[in-house]
Amino acid sequence: MEKRQLGNSDLRVSKIGLGCMSIGTELNTAQKIIETALDAGINYFDTADLYDRGMNEEIVGKTLSSKREDIIIATKVGNRWNEQKDGWSWDPSKAYIKEAVKDSLRRLKTEYIDLYQLHGGTIDDPIDETIEAFEELKEEGFIRYYGISSIRPNVIRKYVKDSSIISNMMQYSLLDRRPEEVMPLLEENNISVLTRGSVARGILSDKILEAIDADDFKIKAYLNYSPEEIKELIGSIKAKLLPQSRSLNEVALQFNLAHKSVASVVTGVSTVEQLLDNVRAVNSSPLSKEEIVYLEMIAKKSNYTEHI
């Protein structure tokens, strides 16, 4: 499995990462997915303290503790569960971040987190205080590096200017090209992009491709794409690219990987079969320049002012 440098750090992440949010809470099933990922050469595992009220971190920690030196663990902070554990609020304060990291370390069964990410955020946050918390955690050895998970250009620009983030996680796909608005800035500053949502809630999947020609095929609108436009786009890809023995899933993931700023495509799965399909997709041949030009031509260019 190819590995790519994450920002200006010494972390080298597999070009596909496992987004652990969807692995579920049934221990045997979740562990089988994680172990299959390891066997496939995946070394980047992404979770968050929010997922399943911390249970996701516990499963990740229990499964990967014996492989700690061989893997990269990323988790996120900022969403604070209430006492009843039936809801959460946003809390990017220094005090909360420095408290929450200790709980994550305990659940993950590790002495350090490779990549600690702010799980969202707005320009009205106490950003200087948040940055100070992450920097102190680095100095104290609780985390190796930190990043953000944000789609807001004003927030991204602030962290690029004032912090030492090495990455930003962003939703990115053929149907959502908004990150291209800030990718040049991130690339100029040697900050990597970790992508999520590469198949656009399953729209860019082979399952959809199999159903698209049916008379009763229906699909919901997505961002600024109408159902008719989605069907037309998929039809165009099918006619132009898929005769070359590519799958739609492959086209979707390889489109992300074609961008220099992207270090890893982080995909969420709930079955081993889905995981192996994604691994096959990223291990296939990269898109050619001609294929990329064609995809960029038929897919809408959008910006964040339209959908935030």
Buried (B, 14 or more C-beta within 10 A) or exposed (E): BEBBBBBEBEBBBBBBBBBBBBBBEEBEBBBBBBBBBBEBBBBBBBBBBBBBBBBBBBBBBBBBEEEBEEBBBBBBBBBBBEEEEEEBEBBBBBEBBBBBBEEBBEBBBBEBBBBBBBBBBEEEBEBEEBBBBBBBBBEEEBBBBBBBBBBBBEBBEBBBEEBBBBBBBBBBBBBBBBBBBBBEBBBEBEBBBBBBBBBBEEBBBBEBBEEBEEEEEEBEEBBEBEEEBBBEBBEBBBEBBBEEEBBBBBBBBBBBBBBEBBBBBBBBBBBBEBBBBBBBBBBBEEBEEEBBEBBBEEBBEBEBEEEE
